[in-house]
Amino acid sequence: MTLAVQITIIALGLLLLLAILIAAFQKKITESHALLWILPCLVIVIGGIFPGLTYILSDVFNTSYPPAIIFALAIIIVYLILFQCFKTLSVLTMQNKELASAVSLLTERIRQLEAQVNAQEEIPQEKAEEDRT
């Protein structure tokens, strides 16, 4: 790996890390999602700083093609991010159903209260009409 490629990889990893931190501080992503995205950034930066690490991991996992380790790590990280997103989506879907039920119950309660208020307002009007006659 040439020095220019290493510098580019490190710079892109740090740029992505900076973007994630800014988004987290501005509350555009949650802290748990930010932590999940920081992991790939660190892997990118460490891979750029130590390119020989790929060959070491290749020997540890006994793979004949060292870049396969990079793809395997990328796939694992993508699955973690995807799992977190689906977990969050499931929680939000359940909360949305609960909120819809609560809104429906509250709407019905408001209709009942409006009916009671209208009924109580009609009683004094009927008495006033009876008093006039």
N, CA, C and O atoms as CSV, one atom per row, in Angstrom:
chain,resi,resn,atom,element,x,y,z
A,1,MET,N,N,0.859,-1.163,0.000
A,1,MET,CA,C,0.000,0.000,0.000
A,1,MET,C,C,0.910,1.233,0.000
A,1,MET,O,O,1.846,1.327,0.795
A,2,THR,N,N,0.625,2.158,-0.888
A,2,THR,CA,C,1.457,3.360,-0.975
A,2,THR,C,C,1.106,4.327,0.139
A,2,THR,O,O,0.049,4.227,0.762
A,3,LEU,N,N,1.997,5.250,0.375
A,3,LEU,CA,C,1.791,6.243,1.425
A,3,LEU,C,C,0.585,7.128,1.114
A,3,LEU,O,O,-0.159,7.503,2.020
A,4,ALA,N,N,0.391,7.463,-0.156
A,4,ALA,CA,C,-0.756,8.298,-0.541
A,4,ALA,C,C,-2.079,7.596,-0.238
A,4,ALA,O,O,-3.030,8.229,0.222
A,5,VAL,N,N,-2.138,6.301,-0.496
A,5,VAL,CA,C,-3.357,5.537,-0.207
A,5,VAL,C,C,-3.585,5.470,1.305
A,5,VAL,O,O,-4.715,5.615,1.771
A,6,GLN,N,N,-2.524,5.251,2.059
A,6,GLN,CA,C,-2.643,5.207,3.522
A,6,GLN,C,C,-3.164,6.531,4.057
A,6,GLN,O,O,-4.075,6.555,4.884
A,7,ILE,N,N,-2.589,7.632,3.587
A,7,ILE,CA,C,-3.019,8.953,4.060
A,7,ILE,C,C,-4.478,9.199,3.682
A,7,ILE,O,O,-5.240,9.748,4.477
A,8,THR,N,N,-4.864,8.799,2.489
A,8,THR,CA,C,-6.259,8.971,2.060
A,8,THR,C,C,-7.205,8.163,2.934
A,8,THR,O,O,-8.247,8.668,3.351
A,9,ILE,N,N,-6.854,6.922,3.213
A,9,ILE,CA,C,-7.705,6.071,4.057
A,9,ILE,C,C,-7.831,6.657,5.459
A,9,ILE,O,O,-8.929,6.718,6.013
A,10,ILE,N,N,-6.725,7.083,6.026
A,10,ILE,CA,C,-6.746,7.664,7.374
A,10,ILE,C,C,-7.564,8.946,7.377
A,10,ILE,O,O,-8.365,9.162,8.286
A,11,ALA,N,N,-7.375,9.800,6.377
A,11,ALA,CA,C,-8.113,11.064,6.309
A,11,ALA,C,C,-9.613,10.824,6.171
A,11,ALA,O,O,-10.414,11.491,6.826
A,12,LEU,N,N,-9.996,9.870,5.315
A,12,LEU,CA,C,-11.423,9.573,5.155
A,12,LEU,C,C,-12.025,8.987,6.425
A,12,LEU,O,O,-13.160,9.304,6.781
A,13,GLY,N,N,-11.272,8.136,7.104
A,13,GLY,CA,C,-11.751,7.581,8.372
A,13,GLY,C,C,-11.942,8.662,9.418
A,13,GLY,O,O,-12.940,8.664,10.140
A,14,LEU,N,N,-10.983,9.585,9.504
A,14,LEU,CA,C,-11.093,10.685,10.474
A,14,LEU,C,C,-12.215,11.649,10.090
A,14,LEU,O,O,-12.914,12.169,10.960
A,15,LEU,N,N,-12.388,11.888,8.793
A,15,LEU,CA,C,-13.472,12.759,8.334
A,15,LEU,C,C,-14.829,12.159,8.674
A,15,LEU,O,O,-15.730,12.867,9.122
A,16,LEU,N,N,-14.973,10.870,8.463
A,16,LEU,CA,C,-16.220,10.186,8.815
A,16,LEU,C,C,-16.441,10.222,10.330
A,16,LEU,O,O,-17.563,10.429,10.793
A,17,LEU,N,N,-15.381,10.022,11.085
A,17,LEU,CA,C,-15.480,10.086,12.539
A,17,LEU,C,C,-15.924,11.476,12.994
A,17,LEU,O,O,-16.767,11.602,13.882
A,18,LEU,N,N,-15.361,12.508,12.390
A,18,LEU,CA,C,-15.742,13.884,12.727
A,18,LEU,C,C,-17.208,14.133,12.389
A,18,LEU,O,O,-17.927,14.755,13.170
A,19,ALA,N,N,-17.653,13.653,11.232
A,19,ALA,CA,C,-19.056,13.837,10.841
A,19,ALA,C,C,-19.999,13.141,11.820
A,19,ALA,O,O,-21.063,13.669,12.139
A,20,ILE,N,N,-19.617,11.974,12.288
A,20,ILE,CA,C,-20.450,11.233,13.243
A,20,ILE,C,C,-20.508,11.966,14.578
A,20,ILE,O,O,-21.576,12.091,15.176
A,21,LEU,N,N,-19.370,12.446,15.039
A,21,LEU,CA,C,-19.342,13.170,16.313
A,21,LEU,C,C,-20.163,14.456,16.234
A,21,LEU,O,O,-20.879,14.787,17.179
A,22,ILE,N,N,-20.071,15.177,15.135
A,22,ILE,CA,C,-20.865,16.403,14.978
A,22,ILE,C,C,-22.360,16.071,14.973
A,22,ILE,O,O,-23.155,16.750,15.621
A,23,ALA,N,N,-22.730,15.027,14.241
A,23,ALA,CA,C,-24.141,14.622,14.205
A,23,ALA,C,C,-24.628,14.203,15.588
A,23,ALA,O,O,-25.772,14.477,15.949
A,24,ALA,N,N,-23.783,13.549,16.357
A,24,ALA,CA,C,-24.173,13.124,17.711
A,24,ALA,C,C,-24.331,14.332,18.628
A,24,ALA,O,O,-25.275,14.393,19.416
A,25,PHE,N,N,-23.415,15.291,18.533
A,25,PHE,CA,C,-23.509,16.479,19.381
A,25,PHE,C,C,-24.707,17.340,19.008
A,25,PHE,O,O,-25.276,18.010,19.870
A,26,GLN,N,N,-25.098,17.333,17.743
A,26,GLN,CA,C,-26.253,18.106,17.297
A,26,GLN,C,C,-27.559,17.329,17.463
A,26,GLN,O,O,-28.621,17.796,17.051
A,27,LYS,N,N,-27.476,16.151,18.061
A,27,LYS,CA,C,-28.638,15.286,18.332
A,27,LYS,C,C,-29.352,14.865,17.047
A,27,LYS,O,O,-30.569,14.681,17.045
A,28,LYS,N,N,-28.591,14.712,15.947
A,28,LYS,CA,C,-29.172,14.216,14.711
A,28,LYS,C,C,-29.157,12.693,14.673
A,28,LYS,O,O,-29.934,12.081,13.940
A,29,ILE,N,N,-28.277,12.082,15.459
A,29,ILE,CA,C,-28.292,10.637,15.664
A,29,ILE,C,C,-28.156,10.383,17.159
A,29,ILE,O,O,-27.628,11.212,17.900
A,30,THR,N,N,-28.635,9.239,17.581
A,30,THR,CA,C,-28.564,8.914,19.007
A,30,THR,C,C,-27.142,8.482,19.373
A,30,THR,O,O,-26.324,8.177,18.506
A,31,GLU,N,N,-26.879,8.466,20.653
A,31,GLU,CA,C,-25.553,8.083,21.128
A,31,GLU,C,C,-25.242,6.629,20.782
A,31,GLU,O,O,-24.110,6.292,20.437
A,32,SER,N,N,-26.253,5.777,20.879
A,32,SER,CA,C,-26.014,4.358,20.569
A,32,SER,C,C,-25.686,4.166,19.089
A,32,SER,O,O,-24.833,3.350,18.741
A,33,HIS,N,N,-26.359,4.911,18.224
A,33,HIS,CA,C,-26.036,4.822,16.802
A,33,HIS,C,C,-24.659,5.420,16.525
A,33,HIS,O,O,-23.914,4.911,15.688
A,34,ALA,N,N,-24.327,6.487,17.223
A,34,ALA,CA,C,-23.008,7.097,17.036
A,34,ALA,C,C,-21.907,6.120,17.434
A,34,ALA,O,O,-20.903,5.990,16.734
A,35,LEU,N,N,-22.097,5.434,18.559
A,35,LEU,CA,C,-21.097,4.458,18.983
A,35,LEU,C,C,-20.973,3.320,17.980
A,35,LEU,O,O,-19.881,2.804,17.741
A,36,LEU,N,N,-22.087,2.943,17.406
A,36,LEU,CA,C,-22.064,1.875,16.417
A,36,LEU,C,C,-21.333,2.305,15.145
A,36,LEU,O,O,-20.692,1.483,14.491
A,37,TRP,N,N,-21.426,3.580,14.794
A,37,TRP,CA,C,-20.733,4.086,13.610
A,37,TRP,C,C,-19.276,4.412,13.888
A,37,TRP,O,O,-18.452,4.417,12.973
A,38,ILE,N,N,-18.955,4.685,15.143
A,38,ILE,CA,C,-17.560,4.977,15.483
A,38,ILE,C,C,-16.686,3.740,15.299
A,38,ILE,O,O,-15.515,3.860,14.939
A,39,LEU,N,N,-17.234,2.567,15.539
A,39,LEU,CA,C,-16.482,1.321,15.378
A,39,LEU,C,C,-15.892,1.171,13.967
A,39,LEU,O,O,-14.695,0.914,13.844
A,40,PRO,N,N,-16.689,1.322,12.902
A,40,PRO,CA,C,-16.086,1.219,11.572
A,40,PRO,C,C,-15.040,2.312,11.300
A,40,PRO,O,O,-14.047,2.076,10.612
A,41,CYS,N,N,-15.277,3.495,11.847
A,41,CYS,CA,C,-14.296,4.578,11.660
A,41,CYS,C,C,-12.951,4.191,12.265
A,41,CYS,O,O,-11.900,4.389,11.655
A,42,LEU,N,N,-13.003,3.646,13.457
A,42,LEU,CA,C,-11.758,3.232,14.102
A,42,LEU,C,C,-11.079,2.107,13.336
A,42,LEU,O,O,-9.853,2.081,13.229
A,43,VAL,N,N,-11.861,1.185,12.806
A,43,VAL,CA,C,-11.294,0.096,12.006
A,43,VAL,C,C,-10.621,0.660,10.756
A,43,VAL,O,O,-9.540,0.212,10.374
A,44,ILE,N,N,-11.266,1.649,10.115
A,44,ILE,CA,C,-10.693,2.263,8.919
A,44,ILE,C,C,-9.383,2.971,9.249
A,44,ILE,O,O,-8.388,2.810,8.543
A,45,VAL,N,N,-9.392,3.755,10.326
A,45,VAL,CA,C,-8.178,4.496,10.700
A,45,VAL,C,C,-7.057,3.538,11.095
A,45,VAL,O,O,-5.920,3.708,10.657
A,46,ILE,N,N,-7.361,2.540,11.912
A,46,ILE,CA,C,-6.337,1.570,12.337
A,46,ILE,C,C,-5.812,0.790,11.129
A,46,ILE,O,O,-4.616,0.514,11.033
A,47,GLY,N,N,-6.719,0.438,10.208
A,47,GLY,CA,C,-6.284,-0.255,8.992
A,47,GLY,C,C,-5.393,0.607,8.123
A,47,GLY,O,O,-4.486,0.101,7.463
A,48,GLY,N,N,-5.646,1.905,8.120
A,48,GLY,CA,C,-4.800,2.815,7.355
A,48,GLY,C,C,-3.441,3.022,8.000
A,48,GLY,O,O,-2.430,3.149,7.309
A,49,ILE,N,N,-3.421,3.056,9.314
A,49,ILE,CA,C,-2.150,3.268,10.025
A,49,ILE,C,C,-1.294,1.998,9.981
A,49,ILE,O,O,-0.083,2.068,9.770
A,50,PHE,N,N,-1.922,0.853,10.179
A,50,PHE,CA,C,-1.205,-0.423,10.205
A,50,PHE,C,C,-1.691,-1.344,9.081
A,50,PHE,O,O,-2.466,-2.264,9.341
A,51,PRO,N,N,-1.255,-1.116,7.844
A,51,PRO,CA,C,-1.740,-1.965,6.753
A,51,PRO,C,C,-1.286,-3.416,6.872
A,51,PRO,O,O,-1.925,-4.304,6.306
A,52,GLY,N,N,-0.212,-3.672,7.586
A,52,GLY,CA,C,0.255,-5.045,7.769
A,52,GLY,C,C,-0.662,-5.859,8.657
A,52,GLY,O,O,-0.561,-7.084,8.705
A,53,LEU,N,N,-1.570,-5.174,9.371
A,53,LEU,CA,C,-2.517,-5.864,10.254
A,53,LEU,C,C,-3.419,-6.815,9.467
A,53,LEU,O,O,-3.847,-7.848,9.980
A,54,THR,N,N,-3.696,-6.455,8.230
A,54,THR,CA,C,-4.509,-7.324,7.375
A,54,THR,C,C,-3.833,-8.674,7.178
A,54,THR,O,O,-4.484,-9.718,7.225
A,55,TYR,N,N,-2.527,-8.644,6.957
A,55,TYR,CA,C,-1.794,-9.902,6.738
A,55,TYR,C,C,-1.694,-10.712,8.031
A,55,TYR,O,O,-1.752,-11.941,8.008
A,56,ILE,N,N,-1.543,-10.017,9.152
A,56,ILE,CA,C,-1.493,-10.712,10.438
A,56,ILE,C,C,-2.835,-11.406,10.703
A,56,ILE,O,O,-2.870,-12.574,11.090
A,57,LEU,N,N,-3.950,-10.670,10.488
A,57,LEU,CA,C,-5.276,-11.269,10.687
A,57,LEU,C,C,-5.522,-12.404,9.693
A,57,LEU,O,O,-6.183,-13.390,10.019
A,58,SER,N,N,-4.995,-12.259,8.497
A,58,SER,CA,C,-5.121,-13.320,7.494
A,58,SER,C,C,-4.428,-14.590,7.955
A,58,SER,O,O,-4.942,-15.691,7.757
A,59,ASP,N,N,-3.261,-14.440,8.571
A,59,ASP,CA,C,-2.547,-15.611,9.097
A,59,ASP,C,C,-3.291,-16.224,10.282
A,59,ASP,O,O,-3.366,-17.446,10.416
A,60,VAL,N,N,-3.848,-15.353,11.150
A,60,VAL,CA,C,-4.570,-15.848,12.333
A,60,VAL,C,C,-5.789,-16.665,11.903
A,60,VAL,O,O,-6.055,-17.730,12.461
A,61,PHE,N,N,-6.528,-16.164,10.910
A,61,PHE,CA,C,-7.737,-16.853,10.465
A,61,PHE,C,C,-7.478,-17.807,9.302
A,61,PHE,O,O,-8.408,-18.400,8.754
A,62,ASN,N,N,-6.204,-17.947,8.931
A,62,ASN,CA,C,-5.782,-18.906,7.923
A,62,ASN,C,C,-6.518,-18.710,6.588
A,62,ASN,O,O,-7.055,-19.660,6.018
A,63,THR,N,N,-6.531,-17.477,6.109
A,63,THR,CA,C,-7.115,-17.196,4.806
A,63,THR,C,C,-5.993,-16.958,3.810
A,63,THR,O,O,-4.964,-16.375,4.151
A,64,SER,N,N,-6.191,-17.403,2.591
A,64,SER,CA,C,-5.148,-17.257,1.577
A,64,SER,C,C,-5.198,-15.900,0.890
A,64,SER,O,O,-4.226,-15.488,0.257
A,65,TYR,N,N,-6.336,-15.197,1.011
A,65,TYR,CA,C,-6.501,-13.900,0.365
A,65,TYR,C,C,-6.716,-12.843,1.448
A,65,TYR,O,O,-7.836,-12.694,1.936
A,66,PRO,N,N,-5.670,-12.106,1.837
A,66,PRO,CA,C,-5.757,-11.162,2.956
A,66,PRO,C,C,-6.881,-10.124,2.865
A,66,PRO,O,O,-7.483,-9.826,3.897
A,67,PRO,N,N,-7.203,-9.552,1.692
A,67,PRO,CA,C,-8.318,-8.595,1.658
A,67,PRO,C,C,-9.668,-9.196,2.046
A,67,PRO,O,O,-10.605,-8.460,2.357
A,68,ALA,N,N,-9.777,-10.524,2.032
A,68,ALA,CA,C,-11.026,-11.166,2.454
A,68,ALA,C,C,-11.334,-10.847,3.912
A,68,ALA,O,O,-12.499,-10.781,4.302
A,69,ILE,N,N,-10.293,-10.648,4.717
A,69,ILE,CA,C,-10.484,-10.268,6.129
A,69,ILE,C,C,-11.156,-8.905,6.208
A,69,ILE,O,O,-12.043,-8.694,7.035
A,70,ILE,N,N,-10.738,-7.986,5.356
A,70,ILE,CA,C,-11.340,-6.646,5.346
A,70,ILE,C,C,-12.818,-6.743,4.988
A,70,ILE,O,O,-13.660,-6.110,5.626
A,71,PHE,N,N,-13.131,-7.538,3.968
A,71,PHE,CA,C,-14.528,-7.698,3.573
A,71,PHE,C,C,-15.346,-8.380,4.672
A,71,PHE,O,O,-16.500,-8.019,4.905
A,72,ALA,N,N,-14.759,-9.348,5.335
A,72,ALA,CA,C,-15.461,-10.031,6.423
A,72,ALA,C,C,-15.764,-9.057,7.565
A,72,ALA,O,O,-16.872,-9.053,8.103
A,73,LEU,N,N,-14.787,-8.239,7.931
A,73,LEU,CA,C,-15.017,-7.233,8.981
A,73,LEU,C,C,-16.089,-6.238,8.551
A,73,LEU,O,O,-16.944,-5.856,9.349
A,74,ALA,N,N,-16.040,-5.823,7.296
A,74,ALA,CA,C,-17.035,-4.881,6.789
A,74,ALA,C,C,-18.440,-5.483,6.841
A,74,ALA,O,O,-19.395,-4.805,7.219
A,75,ILE,N,N,-18.561,-6.738,6.466
A,75,ILE,CA,C,-19.868,-7.399,6.488
A,75,ILE,C,C,-20.377,-7.533,7.921
A,75,ILE,O,O,-21.560,-7.309,8.181
A,76,ILE,N,N,-19.503,-7.892,8.840
A,76,ILE,CA,C,-19.909,-8.016,10.246
A,76,ILE,C,C,-20.374,-6.669,10.792
A,76,ILE,O,O,-21.394,-6.595,11.477
A,77,ILE,N,N,-19.639,-5.614,10.493
A,77,ILE,CA,C,-20.016,-4.285,10.976
A,77,ILE,C,C,-21.333,-3.830,10.357
A,77,ILE,O,O,-22.171,-3.240,11.039
A,78,VAL,N,N,-21.516,-4.102,9.077
A,78,VAL,CA,C,-22.776,-3.734,8.420
A,78,VAL,C,C,-23.945,-4.487,9.046
A,78,VAL,O,O,-25.014,-3.909,9.243
A,79,TYR,N,N,-23.760,-5.758,9.360
A,79,TYR,CA,C,-24.815,-6.517,10.026
A,79,TYR,C,C,-25.136,-5.950,11.410
A,79,TYR,O,O,-26.302,-5.896,11.799
A,80,LEU,N,N,-24.125,-5.533,12.145
A,80,LEU,CA,C,-24.374,-4.921,13.451
A,80,LEU,C,C,-25.187,-3.637,13.315
A,80,LEU,O,O,-26.128,-3.405,14.074
A,81,ILE,N,N,-24.821,-2.818,12.357
A,81,ILE,CA,C,-25.547,-1.568,12.139
A,81,ILE,C,C,-26.979,-1.863,11.691
A,81,ILE,O,O,-27.924,-1.234,12.167
A,82,LEU,N,N,-27.134,-2.811,10.786
A,82,LEU,CA,C,-28.455,-3.179,10.301
A,82,LEU,C,C,-29.324,-3.737,11.426
A,82,LEU,O,O,-30.507,-3.410,11.517
A,83,PHE,N,N,-28.747,-4.568,12.272
A,83,PHE,CA,C,-29.493,-5.105,13.415
A,83,PHE,C,C,-29.958,-3.986,14.334
A,83,PHE,O,O,-31.108,-3.980,14.775
A,84,GLN,N,N,-29.066,-3.035,14.627
A,84,GLN,CA,C,-29.420,-1.915,15.497
A,84,GLN,C,C,-30.546,-1.085,14.886
A,84,GLN,O,O,-31.456,-0.653,15.595
A,85,CYS,N,N,-30.487,-0.865,13.588
A,85,CYS,CA,C,-31.535,-0.083,12.915
A,85,CYS,C,C,-32.876,-0.808,12.970
A,85,CYS,O,O,-33.902,-0.185,13.243
A,86,PHE,N,N,-32.880,-2.107,12.716
A,86,PHE,CA,C,-34.126,-2.855,12.768
A,86,PHE,C,C,-34.672,-2.949,14.187
A,86,PHE,O,O,-35.886,-2.934,14.390
A,87,LYS,N,N,-33.789,-3.044,15.154
A,87,LYS,CA,C,-34.232,-3.068,16.550
A,87,LYS,C,C,-34.907,-1.749,16.910
A,87,LYS,O,O,-35.970,-1.736,17.532
A,88,THR,N,N,-34.293,-0.658,16.522
A,88,THR,CA,C,-34.864,0.660,16.778
A,88,THR,C,C,-36.191,0.818,16.051
A,88,THR,O,O,-37.149,1.352,16.610
A,89,LEU,N,N,-36.250,0.356,14.814
A,89,LEU,CA,C,-37.480,0.439,14.035
A,89,LEU,C,C,-38.602,-0.350,14.704
A,89,LEU,O,O,-39.744,0.108,14.739
A,90,SER,N,N,-38.293,-1.520,15.230
A,90,SER,CA,C,-39.311,-2.334,15.903
A,90,SER,C,C,-39.838,-1.637,17.151
A,90,SER,O,O,-41.042,-1.629,17.404
A,91,VAL,N,N,-38.941,-1.059,17.921
A,91,VAL,CA,C,-39.357,-0.351,19.135
A,91,VAL,C,C,-40.241,0.837,18.772
A,91,VAL,O,O,-41.277,1.059,19.398
A,92,LEU,N,N,-39.834,1.596,17.766
A,92,LEU,CA,C,-40.615,2.759,17.355
A,92,LEU,C,C,-41.969,2.351,16.787
A,92,LEU,O,O,-42.952,3.067,16.979
A,93,THR,N,N,-42.042,1.229,16.100
A,93,THR,CA,C,-43.323,0.745,15.575
A,93,THR,C,C,-44.267,0.396,16.718
A,93,THR,O,O,-45.449,0.736,16.672
A,94,MET,N,N,-43.754,-0.281,17.742
A,94,MET,CA,C,-44.589,-0.616,18.895
A,94,MET,C,C,-45.054,0.652,19.621
A,94,MET,O,O,-46.216,0.754,20.015
A,95,GLN,N,N,-44.151,1.606,19.795
A,95,GLN,CA,C,-44.526,2.854,20.443
A,95,GLN,C,C,-45.566,3.618,19.629
A,95,GLN,O,O,-46.467,4.238,20.193
A,96,ASN,N,N,-45.440,3.573,18.312
A,96,ASN,CA,C,-46.391,4.239,17.439
A,96,ASN,C,C,-47.783,3.623,17.588
A,96,ASN,O,O,-48.779,4.345,17.614
A,97,LYS,N,N,-47.856,2.300,17.684
A,97,LYS,CA,C,-49.147,1.634,17.882
A,97,LYS,C,C,-49.759,2.021,19.228
A,97,LYS,O,O,-50.961,2.270,19.324
A,98,GLU,N,N,-48.928,2.069,20.258
A,98,GLU,CA,C,-49.415,2.454,21.579
A,98,GLU,C,C,-49.924,3.896,21.573
A,98,GLU,O,O,-50.961,4.196,22.164
A,99,LEU,N,N,-49.193,4.777,20.906
A,99,LEU,CA,C,-49.624,6.174,20.823
A,99,LEU,C,C,-50.920,6.319,20.033
A,99,LEU,O,O,-51.780,7.120,20.395
A,100,ALA,N,N,-51.064,5.554,18.961
A,100,ALA,CA,C,-52.304,5.602,18.179
A,100,ALA,C,C,-53.487,5.144,19.019
A,100,ALA,O,O,-54.570,5.724,18.940
A,101,SER,N,N,-53.284,4.107,19.823
A,101,SER,CA,C,-54.350,3.634,20.706
A,101,SER,C,C,-54.697,4.688,21.745
A,101,SER,O,O,-55.871,4.931,22.023
A,102,ALA,N,N,-53.681,5.310,22.317
A,102,ALA,CA,C,-53.919,6.343,23.327
A,102,ALA,C,C,-54.652,7.534,22.726
A,102,ALA,O,O,-55.558,8.083,23.352
A,103,VAL,N,N,-54.272,7.932,21.533
A,103,VAL,CA,C,-54.950,9.052,20.868
A,103,VAL,C,C,-56.407,8.701,20.602
A,103,VAL,O,O,-57.293,9.534,20.791
A,104,SER,N,N,-56.653,7.486,20.170
A,104,SER,CA,C,-58.023,7.056,19.903
A,104,SER,C,C,-58.866,7.095,21.177
A,104,SER,O,O,-59.998,7.579,21.161
A,105,LEU,N,N,-58.315,6.589,22.272
A,105,LEU,CA,C,-59.048,6.605,23.546
A,105,LEU,C,C,-59.283,8.032,24.032
A,105,LEU,O,O,-60.362,8.352,24.530
A,106,LEU,N,N,-58.288,8.875,23.891
A,106,LEU,CA,C,-58.438,10.267,24.329
A,106,LEU,C,C,-59.444,11.022,23.452
A,106,LEU,O,O,-60.193,11.862,23.951
A,107,THR,N,N,-59.460,10.732,22.174
A,107,THR,CA,C,-60.434,11.361,21.278
A,107,THR,C,C,-61.849,10.975,21.670
A,107,THR,O,O,-62.749,11.815,21.682
A,108,GLU,N,N,-62.041,9.711,21.988
A,108,GLU,CA,C,-63.367,9.255,22.418
A,108,GLU,C,C,-63.758,9.917,23.736
A,108,GLU,O,O,-64.911,10.306,23.922
A,109,ARG,N,N,-62.812,10.040,24.633
A,109,ARG,CA,C,-63.093,10.689,25.930
A,109,ARG,C,C,-63.461,12.162,25.730
A,109,ARG,O,O,-64.343,12.678,26.416
A,110,ILE,N,N,-62.788,12.837,24.797
A,110,ILE,CA,C,-63.115,14.242,24.503
A,110,ILE,C,C,-64.532,14.345,23.949
A,110,ILE,O,O,-65.274,15.253,24.322
A,111,ARG,N,N,-64.916,13.434,23.070
A,111,ARG,CA,C,-66.284,13.447,22.531
A,111,ARG,C,C,-67.314,13.275,23.637
A,111,ARG,O,O,-68.348,13.942,23.645
A,112,GLN,N,N,-67.020,12.367,24.580
A,112,GLN,CA,C,-67.938,12.161,25.694
A,112,GLN,C,C,-68.048,13.419,26.545
A,112,GLN,O,O,-69.151,13.814,26.923
A,113,LEU,N,N,-66.930,14.046,26.846
A,113,LEU,CA,C,-66.946,15.269,27.656
A,113,LEU,C,C,-67.654,16.410,26.933
A,113,LEU,O,O,-68.375,17.184,27.563
A,114,GLU,N,N,-67.460,16.524,25.625
A,114,GLU,CA,C,-68.158,17.556,24.858
A,114,GLU,C,C,-69.660,17.318,24.878
A,114,GLU,O,O,-70.445,18.263,24.958
A,115,ALA,N,N,-70.054,16.060,24.805
A,115,ALA,CA,C,-71.476,15.726,24.857
A,115,ALA,C,C,-72.053,16.097,26.221
A,115,ALA,O,O,-73.170,16.608,26.304
A,116,GLN,N,N,-71.298,15.841,27.289
A,116,GLN,CA,C,-71.764,16.198,28.633
A,116,GLN,C,C,-71.876,17.715,28.783
A,116,GLN,O,O,-72.842,18.213,29.360
A,117,VAL,N,N,-70.895,18.444,28.269
A,117,VAL,CA,C,-70.925,19.906,28.358
A,117,VAL,C,C,-72.104,20.454,27.565
A,117,VAL,O,O,-72.813,21.342,28.040
A,118,ASN,N,N,-72.317,19.934,26.366
A,118,ASN,CA,C,-73.449,20.386,25.547
A,118,ASN,C,C,-74.769,20.087,26.234
A,118,ASN,O,O,-75.696,20.895,26.182
A,119,ALA,N,N,-74.859,18.929,26.878
A,119,ALA,CA,C,-76.092,18.568,27.579
A,119,ALA,C,C,-76.324,19.500,28.756
A,119,ALA,O,O,-77.466,19.885,29.006
A,120,GLN,N,N,-75.293,19.872,29.480
A,120,GLN,CA,C,-75.435,20.777,30.615
A,120,GLN,C,C,-75.754,22.196,30.162
A,120,GLN,O,O,-76.442,22.925,30.876
A,121,GLU,N,N,-75.274,22.599,29.002
A,121,GLU,CA,C,-75.581,23.931,28.487
A,121,GLU,C,C,-77.025,24.018,28.012
A,121,GLU,O,O,-77.634,25.086,28.087
A,122,GLU,N,N,-77.580,22.919,27.526
A,122,GLU,CA,C,-78.954,22.911,27.038
A,122,GLU,C,C,-79.953,23.027,28.180
A,122,GLU,O,O,-81.034,23.585,27.990
A,123,ILE,N,N,-79.622,22.517,29.354
A,123,ILE,CA,C,-80.544,22.550,30.494
A,123,ILE,C,C,-80.834,23.993,30.912
A,123,ILE,O,O,-82.010,24.329,31.053
A,124,PRO,N,N,-79.834,24.878,31.122
A,124,PRO,CA,C,-80.153,26.266,31.486
A,124,PRO,C,C,-80.908,27.002,30.372
A,124,PRO,O,O,-81.730,27.870,30.665
A,125,GLN,N,N,-80.649,26.677,29.123
A,125,GLN,CA,C,-81.363,27.341,28.031
A,125,GLN,C,C,-82.819,26.937,28.042
A,125,GLN,O,O,-83.694,27.765,27.789
A,126,GLU,N,N,-83.097,25.662,28.333
A,126,GLU,CA,C,-84.499,25.209,28.395
A,126,GLU,C,C,-85.213,25.877,29.558
A,126,GLU,O,O,-86.379,26.245,29.417
A,127,LYS,N,N,-84.552,26.050,30.713
A,127,LYS,CA,C,-85.168,26.706,31.862
A,127,LYS,C,C,-85.414,28.173,31.558
A,127,LYS,O,O,-86.436,28.728,31.962
A,128,ALA,N,N,-84.492,28.805,30.855
A,128,ALA,CA,C,-84.680,30.211,30.503
A,128,ALA,C,C,-85.862,30.366,29.556
A,128,ALA,O,O,-86.610,31.338,29.669
A,129,GLU,N,N,-86.048,29.444,28.637
A,129,GLU,CA,C,-87.172,29.486,27.711
A,129,GLU,C,C,-88.474,29.261,28.447
A,129,GLU,O,O,-89.485,29.890,28.133
A,130,GLU,N,N,-88.460,28.350,29.443
A,130,GLU,CA,C,-89.662,28.081,30.231
A,130,GLU,C,C,-90.022,29.285,31.075
A,130,GLU,O,O,-91.207,29.577,31.241
A,131,ASP,N,N,-89.043,29.997,31.616
A,131,ASP,CA,C,-89.292,31.178,32.441
A,131,ASP,C,C,-89.892,32.303,31.616
A,131,ASP,O,O,-90.707,33.067,32.132
A,132,ARG,N,N,-89.518,32.426,30.365
A,132,ARG,CA,C,-90.036,33.466,29.481
A,132,ARG,C,C,-91.501,33.216,29.151
A,132,ARG,O,O,-92.263,34.160,28.944
A,133,THR,N,N,-91.885,31.984,29.102
A,133,THR,CA,C,-93.285,31.694,28.707
A,133,THR,C,C,-94.222,31.672,29.859
A,133,THR,O,O,-95.417,31.442,29.677
